[in-house]
Amino acid sequence: MSISTAPAKGPAVATPPSPPGRARRRPGHAREWWFGALLVLPAVALAVTFKVVPLVRGVITSFESSSGFGDSSFAGLDNYTRMFDDPVVLASFRNALLVVATLPIWIVFPLVLAVLIHQRAPGWKFFRAVYFIPYTIAPIVVGIMFRQILAPDGPLNAGLRAVGLEPLAIEWLNGQNSALFSLVAVALWSLFGLGVMTYLAGLATIPDEVMEAAYLDGAGFWRRLFSVVVPMLRPTVAYWSVLCASGVLIWLFPLIYALTQGGPGNATMLPEYLVFLTTFQFLDRGYGSAIGIALFVFVAVLSIFSVRHMFTEGTRKPR
């Protein structure tokens, strides 16, 4: 009797079929993508029309030489090299750096007021009712109002003299050292309400039990502020920092126009106001565009670091 030595075949292994829903999901995914693109399209169109196109046109104009609004000729890098020898341009960017140096005040002052309102400190109802009013006033109106208040014979100096502080009654808008910081103070008064509202929105996300526990542990106001509030509001603080870092250099034009018009001398001259003067009063479009592009690069570099910090703080995992 012979014995078969053929190898035994194992059971056939069937290849699992591809999920039947995958092919059906692709058309649905495509429809969702096109629907989302359709919703975003108006915003993209507005950004391209009113942001990208003017920026590209500004870059092109910055390489041109023109007098008035007539014909222009190619100037190469002459407008940019001219800026390095222009004392007014250098003074405007030096003033911009001084304004940027005041950013800690822009960030901390609204935060302190927001915490006081949130914790219902004495007078919190009054501040809750009026803190946002300055932001609702048009900047040009704010400038006209404070031009009267800060005048040499205005209410501020009159009040200082009445209480025996006559040495402090100075020419706030006419001094080489006081004019720029008076301008910044007025801008801070006008815009701090937006910062308070931003911080109050962030404070609403902090559980009351956390603040109560810190209070019961004996932490004072400043200890609670910097040890509890700030760490838990890092994304909000970073967001407001980004707005301030870019805004202080492009929000001040109405106030400069109404308060000082860049004076005395060049004490309050900032690049954005210099662009206006160069382009529309001196009618030098190419040079004005070059100053504007330099300001754009300055603000972009500052904003990139701020946005990067905001993204880092926003994505940081809690310990």
C-alpha positions in Angstrom: 0.0 0.0 0.0 1.5 3.3 -1.0 1.3 6.4 1.2 0.8 9.8 -0.5 3.5 12.3 0.4 1.9 15.4 -1.2 1.9 18.3 1.1 -1.4 19.2 2.6 -2.9 22.5 1.5 -3.9 24.9 4.2 -7.2 26.7 4.2 -7.3 29.5 1.6 -6.9 33.0 3.1 -9.3 35.4 1.6 -8.0 39.0 1.0 -10.2 41.4 3.0 -12.2 43.6 0.6 -11.7 47.3 0.8 -14.3 49.1 2.9 -17.3 49.7 0.7 -17.9 53.1 2.3 -14.6 54.5 1.3 -15.5 55.1 -2.3 -18.7 56.6 -1.3 -17.1 58.9 1.2 -14.8 60.6 -1.3 -17.5 62.4 -3.2 -19.0 63.5 0.1 -15.6 64.8 1.2 -15.2 66.6 -2.0 -18.6 68.3 -1.6 -17.7 69.4 1.9 -14.4 70.8 0.7 -16.0 72.8 -2.1 -18.7 74.0 0.3 -16.1 75.2 2.7 -14.2 76.9 0.0 -17.3 78.6 -1.2 -17.9 80.0 2.3 -14.3 81.2 2.6 -14.2 82.7 -0.9 -15.8 86.1 -0.1 -13.2 86.7 2.7 -10.4 85.7 0.4 -11.6 88.0 -2.3 -11.8 90.9 0.1 -8.3 90.2 1.5 -6.8 89.9 -2.0 -8.6 93.0 -3.3 -8.0 95.3 -0.3 -4.8 93.8 1.2 -2.7 91.9 -1.3 -3.3 94.0 -4.4 -2.5 97.4 -2.6 0.6 95.8 -1.0 1.9 94.6 -4.4 1.1 98.0 -5.9 2.9 99.7 -3.0 6.0 97.6 -3.5 6.0 98.4 -7.2 5.5 102.2 -6.5 8.4 102.1 -4.0 10.8 101.5 -6.9 9.6 104.5 -8.8 10.4 108.1 -8.8 7.5 110.5 -9.3 6.5 114.1 -8.7 2.9 114.6 -8.0 0.4 112.1 -9.5 1.7 112.3 -13.0 4.1 110.0 -14.9 6.8 108.1 -13.0 10.1 106.6 -13.8 12.0 103.6 -12.5 14.3 104.5 -9.6 15.6 101.2 -8.4 16.7 101.2 -4.8 17.2 104.9 -4.6 14.1 105.5 -2.4 15.3 102.9 0.1 18.9 104.1 0.2 17.5 107.6 0.6 15.8 106.6 3.9 19.1 105.9 5.6 20.2 109.5 5.1 16.9 111.1 6.0 16.9 112.3 9.6 13.1 112.6 9.7 12.7 108.9 8.7 15.3 107.8 11.3 13.6 109.9 13.9 10.2 108.4 13.1 11.4 104.8 13.5 13.3 105.8 16.7 10.0 107.1 18.0 8.3 103.9 16.9 10.8 101.9 19.0 10.0 104.1 22.0 6.3 103.4 21.5 6.9 99.7 21.3 8.9 99.9 24.6 5.6 101.0 26.3 3.9 97.7 25.4 4.2 96.3 29.0 1.9 99.1 30.1 -0.6 98.3 27.3 -0.7 94.7 28.4 -0.6 94.9 32.2 -2.9 97.9 32.8 -6.1 96.5 31.2 -5.3 93.1 32.9 -5.2 94.7 36.4 -8.4 96.6 35.8 -10.1 93.4 34.4 -9.1 91.4 37.4 -10.4 94.1 39.8 -13.8 94.2 38.0 -13.9 90.4 37.9 -13.2 90.1 41.6 -15.8 92.9 42.4 -13.3 95.2 44.1 -14.7 98.5 45.5 -16.0 100.6 42.6 -16.3 97.6 40.2 -19.8 98.5 39.2 -18.7 102.0 38.1 -15.7 100.6 36.1 -17.9 97.9 34.6 -20.3 100.5 33.3 -17.7 103.0 31.9 -14.6 101.1 31.0 -15.6 100.5 27.4 -16.9 104.1 26.7 -13.5 105.5 25.6 -13.1 102.8 22.9 -16.5 103.8 21.4 -15.4 107.4 20.8 -13.8 108.1 17.4 -10.0 108.6 17.7 -10.2 112.0 15.9 -12.7 113.2 18.5 -10.5 111.9 21.3 -7.6 113.8 19.8 -9.5 117.1 19.6 -10.8 116.6 23.2 -7.4 115.9 24.7 -5.8 118.8 22.7 -8.0 121.0 24.9 -7.3 119.1 28.1 -3.5 119.0 27.6 -3.2 122.6 26.5 -0.9 124.8 28.6 -3.9 126.6 30.0 -6.2 123.6 29.9 -8.1 121.8 32.7 -5.2 119.4 33.5 -2.7 122.1 34.3 -5.4 124.2 36.0 -6.1 121.3 38.3 -2.4 120.7 39.1 -2.0 124.4 40.0 -5.1 124.3 42.2 -3.7 121.5 44.3 -0.2 123.1 44.6 1.6 121.0 42.0 2.4 123.8 39.7 5.9 122.4 38.7 4.0 119.5 37.1 1.9 121.9 35.0 4.0 121.6 31.8 3.3 122.0 28.1 2.4 118.3 27.6 2.1 118.4 23.8 4.9 120.9 23.1 7.8 119.4 25.0 10.4 117.3 23.2 10.3 114.7 26.0 6.7 114.9 27.1 4.9 115.0 23.7 5.4 111.4 22.6 4.5 109.9 25.9 1.4 112.2 26.2 0.4 110.9 22.8 0.9 107.3 24.0 -1.1 108.0 27.2 -4.0 109.3 25.2 -3.9 106.3 22.9 -3.9 104.0 25.9 -6.9 105.8 27.4 -8.7 105.4 24.1 -8.0 101.7 23.6 -7.7 100.1 27.0 -11.4 99.2 27.1 -10.9 96.7 24.3 -8.1 95.1 26.3 -10.3 95.0 29.5 -13.1 93.3 27.5 -10.7 90.8 26.1 -9.3 89.9 29.5 -12.8 89.7 31.0 -13.7 87.1 28.4 -10.6 85.1 29.4 -11.3 85.5 33.1 -14.8 84.0 32.7 -13.1 80.7 31.8 -11.3 80.5 35.2 -13.2 78.5 37.8 -14.2 80.6 40.8 -12.9 77.8 43.1 -9.4 78.4 41.9 -9.5 82.1 42.8 -11.2 81.3 46.1 -8.5 78.7 47.0 -5.7 81.2 46.3 -7.5 83.8 48.5 -7.9 81.3 51.3 -4.3 80.3 51.1 -3.4 83.9 51.9 -2.3 85.0 48.4 -2.5 88.8 48.0 -3.8 90.5 44.9 -0.5 90.7 43.1 0.4 87.2 44.0 -3.0 85.9 42.7 -2.5 88.0 39.5 0.9 86.8 38.5 0.8 83.2 40.0 -2.8 82.3 39.2 -4.4 84.6 36.6 -1.5 85.1 34.2 -0.5 81.4 33.9 -4.2 80.5 33.2 -4.7 83.3 30.8 -1.5 82.8 28.7 -3.3 82.5 25.4 -5.5 85.6 26.1 -2.5 87.6 27.2 -0.6 86.5 24.1 -3.5 87.4 21.9 -3.8 90.9 23.3 0.0 91.3 23.1 -0.2 90.6 19.3 -2.9 93.2 18.8 -0.9 95.8 20.8 2.4 95.0 19.2 1.0 95.7 15.7 -1.7 98.2 16.6 0.5 100.8 18.4 2.3 101.5 15.2 -0.8 101.7 12.9 -3.6 103.0 15.2 -2.1 106.3 16.1 -2.5 108.3 12.9 -5.8 110.0 13.9 -4.4 111.0 17.3 -1.2 112.4 15.8 -3.2 114.4 13.3 -5.5 115.9 15.9 -3.0 116.4 18.7 0.5 117.2 17.4 0.8 116.7 13.6 4.2 115.1 14.3 5.6 118.0 16.3 7.1 119.6 18.1 9.9 119.2 15.6 9.9 115.4 15.0 9.1 114.5 18.6 5.9 112.6 17.7 6.6 111.8 14.1 5.8 108.1 13.5 6.3 106.3 10.2 2.6 106.0 9.4 2.1 109.8 9.7 5.3 110.4 7.7 3.9 108.2 4.9 0.8 110.5 4.8 2.9 113.7 4.7 5.3 112.4 2.1 2.7 111.0 -0.2 -0.2 113.5 0.0 1.5 116.8 1.1 4.9 116.5 -0.5 3.4 114.4 -3.4 6.4 112.0 -3.5 4.6 108.7 -4.1 7.6 106.6 -4.6 9.4 107.7 -1.4 6.2 107.5 0.6 5.6 104.0 -0.6 9.1 103.0 0.3 8.6 104.3 3.9 5.3 102.4 4.0 7.0 99.2 2.9 9.7 99.7 5.5 7.0 100.2 8.2 5.2 97.0 6.9 8.4 95.0 7.3 9.0 96.5 10.8 5.5 95.6 11.9 5.6 92.2 10.2 8.8 91.2 12.0 7.4 92.3 15.3 4.1 90.5 14.7 5.8 87.3 13.6 7.5 87.0 16.9 4.3 87.8 18.8 2.2 85.4 16.8 4.8 82.7 17.3 4.8 83.3 21.0 1.0 83.3 21.0 0.9 79.9 19.2 3.4 78.4 21.6 1.4 79.6 24.6 -1.9 78.5 23.1 -0.7 75.0 22.3 1.3 74.4 25.5 0.1 71.4 27.3 -0.8 71.9 31.0 1.5 70.3 33.5 
